[in-house]
Amino acid sequence: MFHLILHLGEGACAQLTSSIYSHSIRVLACEGCGAPLEVAMAGGVVSCQYCGSANQLVQRDETRDIAEAEQAQTSTLSESERLEQLRRQENQPLPPPENLKHLLLGHELDPARMDDAQQEWLATRTRLLGGGGTTVAEKLFNLTRLLAPRVDGQQERAILESAVETLPDARHRQVLRARLAHKAVLWGDLEAARSWLRPCNPRSTDLMMDSAYRLAAAAVATAEGQPSQVLNLLGDHAGEVPTADVGYDEAVLFRVNAIEKSYGAELATQTFQHLLARNLTMLVRLQKAAEHNAELKLCAESWPDLQKRAWGMIDHKLRSRGKISLGWIVVPGLLAALFLAATTAALFLGGPGRGGMMAAAGTPGVVALFIFIVTLNRCRIGKLMATRGVLSVARVISSQPRLLTGKSSSSMGQDLVLLIEGPQGPLWAKPTLHRETPPPLGPYPCLYDPEAPTNLYDPSSPGGRLYMDFDGVELVSDLAAE
């Protein structure tokens, strides 16, 4: 487990406290225990005050990356050609790294495996320092991106800077430097943010590198009060500038914030409404992006009210699904009573044709009775969920294709594993979706009963069912809880 102990030079403590992401100091993770250590720019041997490990460090050297970044600005490649190259890389989501799947919950780090992830990060960094190849470098990069957001500011800075100085690939270094710049903005240190961005290539033809740079530069421009510069970087509307999946939600917020500052809250609200109408999962995603950038108070005049109204509408929609017209209860009940009474009369009165009369009246009577019972159950669950249902969020952790066979036909479906964010911990569900292609990962709003935490209910369906919407395809399926 990483330790939050700093090895500080004279006078450095106050400096680090005021600006954890200052570029003028150097903070690396101890090679033995992972504790953040402030070290000299020139390197040397530094002993960790926590574990006693002697860290042999080289000089910080950004000259090569700075030179390449400056040279990139003189490239003869036109901006339209560069954007076209970037656009061809869109819509290619990165799969979870195979060598890290044991640490993941879906595409994110499993909170229960934090200690394991920290130890693996240290071991992977040591392997790379000892001459590990491309696979080891890729693993350290992915581990850093997964682990850094899960630790506090000092530790995050040490992990990011250590990885930047260790990784041999310029692509990896740029993505992580851009993250350092973004974090510096959130700490109010714009000078540091600009310094972290200086070695970054502003005209890369790699989509992940370009998107990372644009987002960090947009954060700087936002903090400087330059909305026009933000729109130059991110585009006036979605799709104008190619954007990698990683950081997409934050880019949306920075763009809409610039629209709000430039053109007013009404246009910003309309932009949000357009986004949410096309993809409801954006509601939760943008909410998290706003929380990650809370210091900048993005879209302060449009997002809070819109978010509140959107969740209110979703909550009302889900709770209203259990409402059933009285006719759906009365009519099947009366029909069941009528047909069953006729069946009983035929049984006791006897006479020729008694069997035929019983069959003619009994079969529709049983069907009507079944409909009556199912409808009553729907009403019961609807009333339960309307009064005590809790609005939450479900995510698709995995999706496996399966052939679904029926009496006369077969089709492809998806066996899903869903993770629901319950107040007492995660809830698991395993529904089957009748759809050939896997759904997006989400997250999706849902409703569940806190007094029966192993069950999720769809108020419009019989008990133990779930309702969500995957790109317009409704899922109403029995759940198997673990």
C-alpha positions as CSV (number, residue, x, y, z in Angstrom):
1,M,0.0,0.0,0.0
2,F,1.3,3.5,-0.8
3,H,2.3,5.7,2.0
4,L,1.5,9.4,2.1
5,I,4.9,10.5,3.5
6,L,6.9,13.3,1.9
7,H,10.7,13.6,1.9
8,L,11.0,17.3,1.7
9,G,13.9,19.6,1.3
10,E,14.3,22.8,3.4
11,G,11.3,25.1,2.8
12,A,9.7,22.8,0.4
13,C,6.8,21.8,2.7
14,A,5.1,25.2,2.4
15,Q,5.6,25.3,-1.3
16,L,4.1,21.8,-1.9
17,T,1.2,22.6,0.4
18,S,0.3,25.7,-1.7
19,S,0.8,24.1,-5.0
20,I,0.9,20.3,-5.1
21,Y,1.3,20.3,-8.9
22,S,4.0,23.0,-9.1
23,H,6.4,22.3,-12.0
24,S,9.2,24.0,-10.2
25,I,9.5,21.1,-7.7
26,R,9.9,17.4,-8.4
27,V,7.8,14.8,-6.7
28,L,8.4,11.1,-7.4
29,A,7.1,7.9,-5.8
30,C,9.5,5.9,-3.6
31,E,10.7,2.8,-5.5
32,G,10.3,0.8,-2.3
33,C,7.0,1.8,-0.8
34,G,5.5,4.4,-3.2
35,A,5.6,7.3,-0.7
36,P,5.8,10.7,-2.5
37,L,9.2,12.2,-2.2
38,E,10.4,15.6,-3.2
39,V,13.7,15.2,-4.9
40,A,16.3,17.5,-6.6
41,M,16.0,18.3,-10.3
42,A,19.5,17.0,-10.7
43,G,18.7,13.7,-9.3
44,G,21.0,11.8,-6.9
45,V,20.4,9.4,-4.1
46,V,17.3,10.0,-1.9
47,S,16.5,7.9,1.1
48,C,12.8,7.4,1.9
49,Q,12.0,8.5,5.5
50,Y,9.3,5.9,5.7
51,C,10.8,2.7,4.4
52,G,14.5,3.6,4.3
53,S,14.9,2.7,0.6
54,A,17.7,4.4,-1.3
55,N,16.3,5.8,-4.5
56,Q,18.9,6.4,-7.3
57,L,17.4,9.1,-9.5
58,V,18.6,10.7,-12.7
59,Q,18.1,14.3,-13.7
60,R,14.7,15.6,-14.9
61,D,15.2,16.1,-18.6
62,E,12.4,17.5,-20.8
63,T,14.6,19.0,-23.5
64,R,13.8,16.2,-26.1
65,D,10.1,16.5,-25.7
66,I,10.2,20.3,-25.7
67,A,12.2,20.3,-28.9
68,E,9.8,17.8,-30.6
69,A,6.8,19.9,-29.5
70,E,8.4,23.1,-31.0
71,Q,9.3,21.2,-34.2
72,A,5.7,19.9,-34.6
73,Q,4.4,23.4,-34.8
74,T,6.5,23.9,-38.0
75,S,5.1,20.8,-39.7
76,T,4.0,21.2,-43.3
77,L,0.9,19.0,-42.6
78,S,-2.1,21.1,-43.0
79,E,-4.6,21.4,-40.2
80,S,-7.4,19.9,-42.3
81,E,-5.2,16.9,-43.1
82,R,-4.3,16.4,-39.5
83,L,-7.9,16.6,-38.4
84,E,-8.9,14.0,-41.0
85,Q,-6.2,11.6,-39.7
86,L,-7.5,12.1,-36.2
87,R,-11.1,11.6,-37.3
88,R,-10.3,8.2,-38.7
89,Q,-9.3,7.1,-35.2
90,E,-12.6,8.0,-33.6
91,N,-15.1,5.5,-32.3
92,Q,-12.5,2.9,-31.5
93,P,-12.9,2.4,-27.7
94,L,-10.0,0.8,-26.0
95,P,-10.8,-2.6,-24.5
96,P,-9.8,-3.3,-20.9
97,P,-6.1,-4.3,-20.8
98,E,-5.9,-8.1,-20.7
99,N,-3.0,-8.1,-18.2
100,L,-5.0,-6.0,-15.8
101,K,-8.4,-7.6,-15.9
102,H,-7.9,-9.2,-12.6
103,L,-7.8,-5.7,-11.1
104,L,-10.8,-4.3,-12.9
105,L,-14.5,-4.0,-12.3
106,G,-15.8,-3.5,-15.9
107,H,-13.4,-0.8,-17.3
108,E,-12.5,0.7,-13.9
109,L,-10.3,-0.2,-11.1
110,D,-12.0,-2.4,-8.5
111,P,-11.9,-0.5,-5.2
112,A,-11.4,-3.9,-3.4
113,R,-8.2,-4.4,-5.4
114,M,-6.5,-1.0,-4.6
115,D,-3.7,-2.5,-2.6
116,D,-3.0,-5.1,-5.2
117,A,-3.0,-2.4,-7.9
118,Q,-0.6,-0.2,-6.0
119,Q,1.8,-3.1,-5.5
120,E,1.6,-4.1,-9.1
121,W,2.3,-0.5,-10.1
122,L,5.5,-0.5,-8.1
123,A,6.6,-3.8,-9.5
124,T,5.8,-2.8,-13.1
125,R,7.7,0.5,-12.7
126,T,10.7,-1.4,-11.3
127,R,10.6,-3.8,-14.3
128,L,10.5,-1.0,-16.7
129,L,13.4,0.8,-15.0
130,G,15.3,-2.5,-15.3
131,G,14.9,-2.7,-19.1
132,G,11.3,-4.0,-19.5
133,G,9.9,-3.7,-23.1
134,T,6.8,-2.4,-24.8
135,T,4.4,-4.6,-23.0
136,V,5.7,-3.5,-19.6
137,A,5.6,0.1,-20.6
138,E,2.0,-0.2,-21.8
139,K,1.1,-1.9,-18.5
140,L,2.6,0.9,-16.4
141,F,0.8,3.5,-18.5
142,N,-2.6,1.8,-18.1
143,L,-2.0,1.2,-14.4
144,T,-1.1,4.8,-13.9
145,R,-4.3,6.0,-15.6
146,L,-6.4,3.6,-13.5
147,L,-4.7,4.2,-10.2
148,A,-3.9,8.0,-10.2
149,P,-7.5,9.2,-9.9
150,R,-8.1,6.9,-6.9
151,V,-5.5,8.4,-4.6
152,D,-5.1,11.9,-3.1
153,G,-3.4,14.9,-4.6
154,Q,0.2,14.4,-3.3
155,Q,0.1,10.7,-4.2
156,E,-1.5,11.3,-7.6
157,R,1.1,13.8,-8.5
158,A,3.9,11.4,-7.5
159,I,2.4,8.6,-9.5
160,L,1.9,10.7,-12.6
161,E,5.3,12.4,-12.6
162,S,7.1,9.1,-11.9
163,A,5.4,7.5,-14.8
164,V,6.2,10.4,-17.1
165,E,9.9,10.1,-16.2
166,T,9.9,6.3,-16.6
167,L,7.9,5.7,-19.8
168,P,9.8,5.7,-23.1
169,D,6.8,6.4,-25.3
170,A,6.1,10.1,-26.1
171,R,2.4,9.2,-26.5
172,H,2.2,8.0,-22.9
173,R,4.2,10.9,-21.5
174,Q,2.0,13.5,-23.3
175,V,-1.2,12.0,-21.9
176,L,0.1,11.9,-18.4
177,R,1.7,15.4,-18.6
178,A,-1.6,16.8,-19.8
179,R,-3.3,15.2,-16.8
180,L,-0.7,17.0,-14.5
181,A,-1.5,20.3,-16.3
182,H,-5.2,19.7,-15.8
183,K,-4.7,19.0,-12.1
184,A,-2.6,22.1,-11.7
185,V,-5.4,24.2,-13.1
186,L,-7.8,22.7,-10.5
187,W,-5.3,23.7,-7.8
188,G,-5.2,27.2,-9.2
189,D,-1.6,27.0,-10.4
190,L,-1.8,28.2,-14.1
191,E,1.9,28.8,-14.3
192,A,2.5,25.1,-13.5
193,A,-0.2,24.0,-15.9
194,R,1.5,25.9,-18.8
195,S,4.9,24.4,-17.8
196,W,3.5,20.9,-17.8
197,L,2.0,21.5,-21.3
198,R,5.2,23.0,-22.8
199,P,6.7,19.6,-23.7
200,C,3.4,18.4,-25.2
201,N,2.9,18.3,-28.9
202,P,0.0,20.6,-29.9
203,R,-0.3,19.2,-33.4
204,S,-0.1,15.4,-32.8
205,T,-1.7,13.0,-35.3
206,D,-2.5,10.6,-32.5
207,L,-6.0,11.0,-31.3
208,M,-5.3,10.2,-27.6
209,M,-2.4,12.6,-27.5
210,D,-4.3,15.4,-29.3
211,S,-7.4,15.0,-27.1
212,A,-5.3,15.0,-23.9
213,Y,-3.6,18.2,-25.0
214,R,-6.8,20.0,-26.1
215,L,-8.6,19.2,-22.8
216,A,-5.7,20.4,-20.6
217,A,-5.3,23.5,-22.8
218,A,-9.0,24.1,-22.6
219,A,-8.9,23.9,-18.8
220,V,-6.1,26.5,-18.8
221,A,-8.1,28.8,-21.1
222,T,-11.3,28.3,-19.0
223,A,-9.4,29.3,-15.8
224,E,-8.0,32.4,-17.7
225,G,-11.5,33.4,-18.7
226,Q,-11.0,32.9,-22.4
227,P,-14.1,31.1,-23.7
228,S,-13.3,31.8,-27.3
229,Q,-10.0,30.0,-27.0
230,V,-11.9,27.0,-25.5
231,L,-14.2,26.9,-28.5
232,N,-11.2,27.1,-30.8
233,L,-9.7,24.1,-29.1
234,L,-12.8,22.0,-28.7
235,G,-15.1,23.2,-31.5
236,D,-18.4,25.1,-31.3
237,H,-20.4,21.9,-31.3
238,A,-20.0,18.1,-30.7
239,G,-18.2,16.3,-33.6
240,E,-16.5,19.4,-35.0
241,V,-13.1,18.4,-33.5
242,P,-12.2,14.7,-33.2
243,T,-12.2,13.6,-29.6
244,A,-11.0,10.4,-27.9
245,D,-13.4,8.5,-25.6
246,V,-11.2,9.2,-22.7
247,G,-11.9,12.8,-21.6
248,Y,-14.9,13.2,-23.9
249,D,-17.3,14.1,-21.1
250,E,-15.0,16.7,-19.6
251,A,-14.6,18.2,-23.1
252,V,-18.3,18.5,-23.4
253,L,-18.5,20.4,-20.1
254,F,-15.7,22.8,-21.0
255,R,-17.3,23.4,-24.4
256,V,-20.8,24.1,-23.0
257,N,-19.3,26.3,-20.3
258,A,-17.6,28.4,-23.0
259,I,-20.9,28.6,-24.8
260,E,-22.6,29.8,-21.6
261,K,-19.9,32.4,-21.1
262,S,-20.0,33.6,-24.7
263,Y,-23.7,33.3,-25.6
264,G,-25.7,32.9,-22.3
265,A,-27.3,30.2,-20.2
266,E,-30.2,29.6,-22.5
267,L,-28.1,28.4,-25.4
268,A,-26.0,26.3,-22.9
269,T,-29.2,24.7,-21.6
270,Q,-30.4,23.9,-25.1
271,T,-27.1,22.3,-25.9
272,F,-27.3,20.1,-22.8
273,Q,-30.9,19.1,-23.6
274,H,-29.9,18.1,-27.1
275,L,-27.1,15.9,-25.7
276,L,-29.4,14.3,-23.1
277,A,-32.1,13.6,-25.7
278,R,-29.7,11.7,-27.8
279,N,-28.0,9.8,-25.0
280,L,-29.5,9.7,-21.5
281,T,-26.3,8.1,-20.1
282,M,-24.7,11.5,-20.5
283,L,-26.6,12.7,-17.5
284,V,-24.6,10.6,-15.0
285,R,-21.4,11.0,-17.0
286,L,-21.6,14.8,-17.1
287,Q,-22.5,14.8,-13.4
288,K,-19.2,13.0,-12.6
289,A,-17.2,15.2,-14.9
290,A,-18.6,18.3,-13.2
291,E,-17.7,16.8,-9.8
292,H,-14.1,16.2,-11.0
293,N,-13.8,19.8,-12.1
294,A,-15.8,21.3,-9.2
295,E,-13.1,24.0,-8.6
296,L,-13.9,25.6,-11.9
297,K,-17.7,25.8,-11.4
298,L,-18.4,24.9,-15.0
299,C,-21.8,25.8,-16.5
300,A,-22.9,27.3,-13.2
301,E,-25.9,29.1,-14.7
302,S,-27.2,26.1,-16.7
303,W,-26.1,22.7,-15.5
304,P,-27.3,22.6,-11.8
305,D,-30.9,23.4,-12.6
306,L,-31.0,21.3,-15.7
307,Q,-29.5,18.3,-13.8
308,K,-32.0,18.7,-11.0
309,R,-35.0,18.8,-13.5
310,A,-33.7,15.9,-15.5
311,W,-33.3,13.6,-12.5
312,G,-36.8,14.7,-11.3
313,M,-38.3,13.7,-14.7
314,I,-36.5,10.4,-14.7
315,D,-37.7,9.7,-11.1
316,H,-41.3,10.6,-12.0
317,K,-41.2,8.4,-15.1
318,L,-39.9,5.4,-13.3
319,R,-42.3,5.7,-10.4
320,S,-45.2,6.2,-12.8
321,R,-44.6,3.0,-14.6
322,G,-46.5,1.0,-11.9
323,K,-49.8,2.9,-12.5
324,I,-52.4,0.7,-14.1
325,S,-55.8,1.6,-15.3
326,L,-58.6,0.3,-13.1
327,G,-60.1,-1.4,-16.1
328,W,-57.0,-3.8,-16.4
329,I,-58.0,-5.1,-12.9
330,V,-61.8,-5.0,-13.0
331,V,-62.4,-6.5,-16.5
332,P,-60.2,-9.6,-16.1
333,G,-61.6,-10.1,-12.5
334,L,-65.2,-10.0,-13.7
335,L,-64.4,-12.3,-16.7
336,A,-62.7,-14.8,-14.4
337,A,-65.6,-14.7,-12.0
338,L,-68.1,-15.1,-14.8
339,F,-66.4,-18.0,-16.6
340,L,-65.5,-19.8,-13.4
341,A,-69.1,-19.4,-12.2
342,A,-70.3,-20.9,-15.4
343,T,-67.9,-23.8,-15.1
344,T,-69.1,-24.5,-11.5
345,A,-72.7,-24.4,-12.6
346,A,-72.1,-26.9,-15.4
347,L,-70.3,-29.2,-12.9
348,F,-73.2,-29.3,-10.4
349,L,-76.2,-29.1,-12.8
350,G,-75.0,-32.1,-14.9
351,G,-76.9,-33.1,-18.1
352,P,-75.7,-33.9,-21.6
353,G,-72.8,-31.8,-22.9
354,R,-71.6,-31.0,-19.4
355,G,-67.9,-31.6,-20.3
356,G,-68.0,-29.4,-23.3
357,M,-69.7,-26.6,-21.4
358,M,-67.0,-26.9,-18.6
359,A,-64.2,-26.7,-21.1
360,A,-65.7,-23.8,-23.0
361,A,-66.2,-21.8,-19.8
362,G,-63.2,-23.0,-17.8
363,T,-60.4,-22.3,-20.3
364,P,-61.1,-18.6,-20.7
365,G,-61.8,-18.4,-17.0
366,V,-58.3,-19.7,-16.1
367,V,-56.7,-17.3,-18.6
368,A,-58.7,-14.3,-17.2
369,L,-57.8,-15.4,-13.7
370,F,-54.1,-15.5,-14.6
371,I,-54.3,-12.0,-16.1
372,F,-56.1,-10.8,-13.0
373,I,-53.3,-12.2,-10.7
374,V,-50.5,-10.8,-12.8
375,T,-52.1,-7.4,-13.0
376,L,-52.6,-7.3,-9.2
377,N,-48.9,-8.2,-8.8
378,R,-47.9,-5.4,-11.1
379,C,-50.0,-3.0,-9.0
380,R,-48.5,-4.3,-5.8
381,I,-44.9,-3.7,-7.1
382,G,-45.9,-0.4,-8.6
383,K,-47.2,0.8,-5.3
384,L,-44.1,-0.4,-3.5
385,M,-41.7,1.3,-5.9
386,A,-43.7,4.5,-6.0
387,T,-43.5,4.9,-2.3
388,R,-40.1,3.5,-1.3
389,G,-38.1,3.0,-4.5
390,V,-34.7,4.6,-4.7
391,L,-33.4,6.1,-7.8
392,S,-29.9,4.8,-8.6
393,V,-27.5,4.0,-11.4
394,A,-26.7,0.8,-13.2
395,R,-23.6,0.0,-15.3
396,V,-22.9,-2.8,-17.7
397,I,-19.9,-4.6,-16.4
398,S,-19.8,-7.3,-19.1
399,S,-21.8,-8.5,-22.0
400,Q,-21.5,-12.0,-23.5
401,P,-23.3,-13.1,-26.8
402,R,-25.6,-16.1,-26.6
403,L,-27.9,-17.9,-29.0
404,L,-31.5,-17.6,-27.8
405,T,-33.7,-20.4,-29.1
406,G,-37.4,-20.4,-29.2
407,K,-40.1,-22.8,-30.4
408,S,-39.9,-21.8,-34.0
409,S,-36.9,-19.5,-34.3
410,S,-33.6,-18.4,-32.8
411,S,-31.8,-15.1,-32.4
412,M,-28.6,-13.7,-30.8
413,G,-28.9,-12.1,-27.4
414,Q,-26.5,-10.7,-24.8
415,D,-26.1,-12.0,-21.2
416,L,-25.3,-8.9,-19.2
417,V,-23.7,-8.4,-15.8
418,L,-24.9,-5.2,-14.2
419,L,-23.6,-3.3,-11.2
420,I,-26.1,-1.1,-9.4
421,E,-24.8,1.6,-7.0
422,G,-26.7,0.8,-3.8
423,P,-26.4,2.9,-0.6
424,Q,-25.3,-0.2,1.3
425,G,-22.8,-1.3,-1.4
426,P,-23.0,-2.7,-5.0
427,L,-25.9,-4.9,-6.2
428,W,-25.4,-7.4,-8.9
429,A,-27.9,-8.4,-11.6
430,K,-27.7,-10.8,-14.6
431,P,-30.4,-10.1,-17.2
432,T,-30.5,-11.2,-20.8
433,L,-31.0,-8.6,-23.6
434,H,-32.6,-9.7,-26.9
435,R,-30.2,-7.8,-29.1
436,E,-27.3,-8.8,-31.4
437,T,-24.9,-6.1,-30.4
438,P,-23.8,-5.4,-26.8
439,P,-25.2,-2.2,-25.2
440,P,-23.0,0.8,-24.2
441,L,-21.5,0.5,-20.8
442,G,-23.9,3.1,-19.4
443,P,-24.4,4.3,-16.7
444,Y,-28.2,4.0,-16.8
445,P,-30.8,5.4,-14.3
446,C,-32.8,2.7,-12.5
447,L,-35.1,2.2,-9.5
448,Y,-34.8,-0.4,-6.8
449,D,-36.3,-1.3,-3.4
450,P,-33.9,-0.6,-0.5
451,E,-35.9,-3.1,1.7
452,A,-35.2,-5.9,-0.7
453,P,-31.6,-5.0,-1.8
454,T,-31.0,-8.2,-3.8
455,N,-33.9,-7.3,-6.2
456,L,-34.3,-4.6,-8.8
457,Y,-37.8,-3.9,-9.9
458,D,-39.3,-2.5,-12.9
459,P,-42.6,-0.9,-11.7
460,S,-44.2,-1.7,-15.0
461,S,-43.5,-5.4,-14.8
462,P,-44.0,-8.3,-12.4
463,G,-41.7,-8.5,-9.4
464,G,-38.0,-9.0,-9.7
465,R,-37.6,-7.2,-13.1
466,L,-35.6,-4.4,-14.4
467,Y,-36.3,-1.6,-16.8
468,M,-33.6,0.4,-18.6
469,D,-33.2,1.8,-22.1
470,F,-30.2,0.9,-24.2
471,D,-30.2,3.3,-27.1
472,G,-34.0,3.1,-27.5
473,V,-34.1,-0.7,-26.9
474,E,-36.1,-1.5,-23.7
475,L,-34.8,-4.2,-21.4
476,V,-37.5,-5.8,-19.3
477,S,-36.0,-9.0,-18.0
478,D,-36.0,-11.2,-14.9
479,L,-32.9,-10.7,-12.8
480,A,-30.7,-13.3,-11.0
481,A,-29.1,-11.6,-8.0
482,E,-25.7,-12.8,-6.6
